[in-house]
Amino acid sequence: MSYIPASEMEILFSKEQIAERVREIGKQISADYAGQSIVLIGVLKGAAIFLADLARAIAVDATFDYVAVSSYGKGTRSSGAVKLIKDIDNPIEGKNVIIVEDILDTGLTLSFLHKLMLQHRPKSLRIATCLDKPARRIASIDADYVCFSIPNHFVIGYGMDFAEHYRNVDDIRLMPPDLPE
Ligand code: PRP
């Protein structure tokens, strides 16, 4: 791919806007689980940055775990073929669990993970996502905590990549649609 500096891409959400929403979501989660403990399960790799920020905005006792799913590419993913390649390390039975994602798009990944985590019989299971793209939904799944709902744009930054690049960009930017591979 020919690398285009992120600074040349239009900002969709600035780091300040993101920080504000993350603080609000963190407050909401802290209130919803007041006096309780939660397990945050991050979906690698995209969610790592959102999870790190969200966790620090949450005041209640929280532990982390991570899962990874295969990414055969969106073509295969659209057929519903999602495969777990890294499972949780610790049992979640009887615990309050929040799956943390960077983006909820077709919903195939989260629908797969939600069903899978339910099999572990957590006390409660919710979903937090930084971005939600409802227009692209294939699987019927919604998040409980959403920082921003966006139209069908390809975005990078704040954990989200294009060919593994741009995850470290600290705001969320619009990827130009006509990029040469
Ligand atoms: C992205 C994102 C979600 C998934 C959402 O992951 O992190 O896991 O796609 O898409 P869906 O709702 O259409 O299933 P990706 O496969 O790009 O891997 P990454 O997290 O390593 O970037």
Residues whose N, C-alpha, C, O or C-beta is under 5 A from the ligand:
A	BS01	PRP	V43 L44 K45 G46 A47 S71 D102 I103 L104 D105 T106 G107 L108 T109 L110 G159 D161
